[in-house]
Every structure is written in structure tokens, then in C-alpha cells.
């Protein structure tokens, strides 16, 4: 199930970045920072989870945000 997360994040990255103003706007950096902080908060909770279903949900969200960040940061770098 978690295999779908990075692909879904990469596909969702385009419309979300476009809504924020595109890769060249200052809002793109703010969006990347917020997503990165959310990703870190989720990553902090993953090892502390004892429920299997919450673990899978946390892992999916973590991988989704990672898939969302890669095209966003690549666009900002370019």
C-alpha cells in the first residue's frame, strides 16, 4: 500500500506548487519548509507507534510528503 505514496506525492506536487505561485516564487520555499517540518513531525512519531494501522498511515504520509518535496525542491534549484 505504501508504494503508492511517493508516486501520488510527485503527481500532486505540480498542482500544489502551481497554486502556491510556481517554482520561482518565494511561496515555494515557504511551502517546502512547511512540508519538510510536517515530514519531520511524522518521521518522529513512526518509531513510537505500536498500532500497525497507524504505523502504515504514518509511513504513507511520510512517503507522500517526501514525494511531494522532491519535484518542488528540484524546481526551486533549477
C-alpha positions, 0 to 999 in steps of 0.5 A: 500500500505504501508504494503508492505514496511517493508516486501520488506525492510527485503527481500532486506536487505540480498542482500544489506548487502551481497554486502556491505561485510556481517554482520561482516564487518565494511561496515555494520555499515557504511551502517546502519548509512547511512540508519538510517540518510536517515530514519531520513531525511524522518521521518522529512519531513512526518509531513510537507507534505500536498500532500497525494501522497507524504505523502504515498511515504514518509511513504513507504520509511520510512517503507522500510528503517526501514525494511531494518535496522532491519535484518542488525542491528540484524546481526551486534549484533549477 
